[in-house]
Amino acid sequence: MDQALFNMLGVMLVFTGFVITVIAVLLWIFMTVKRGGKVRGGGAVIIGPFPIVFGTDKESVKVILLLSIALIVVLLVFMAFSYYAFK
């Protein structure tokens, strides 16, 4: 495939991720205002294969932890396939 195609695909993926993030934040703000101001949330910092998870309550932490573990598994699978595909 052409290098320009890969470059365009990368730019489109970054732009799509940015748009999805903005939409998620706007929906979160609207839902918070509608519910009466109760805010719950969390996040994860993934350094290598190790997630560092934080959150405001136990449910948020559980969800973020499961999602970060799933992300690490997907990453390892892609790395394994790319290693064998280009070997």
C-alpha positions, 0 to 999 in steps of 0.5 A, spaced: 500 500 500 501 507 499 505 511 504 500 517 503 494 512 504 497 510 511 498 517 513 491 519 511 488 513 515 492 515 521 490 522 521 483 520 520 483 516 526 486 521 530 481 526 528 475 521 529 478 519 536 478 527 537 471 528 535 468 522 539 472 525 545 468 531 544 462 528 543 463 524 550 464 530 554 458 534 551 454 528 553 457 527 560 456 534 561 448 534 559 447 528 563 450 531 569 446 537 569 440 533 567 441 528 573 442 534 578 449 535 579 452 528 581 459 527 578 462 520 577 468 518 573 475 515 573 481 514 568 487 510 567 494 511 565 497 505 562 505 505 562 507 499 558 502 493 560 501 496 567 495 500 568 494 505 573 487 506 575 483 512 579 476 514 580 471 517 584 467 511 586 468 503 586 464 502 580 468 507 576 474 504 578 472 497 576 469 499 569 476 502 568 480 497 570 476 492 566 477 496 560 484 497 561 485 490 561 481 489 555 485 494 551 492 491 554 490 484 551 488 487 544 494 490 544 498 484 546 494 480 540 496 486 535 503 486 537 503 478 536 500 478 529 504 484 527 511 480 529 509 474 525 506 477 519 512 481 518 517 476 520 
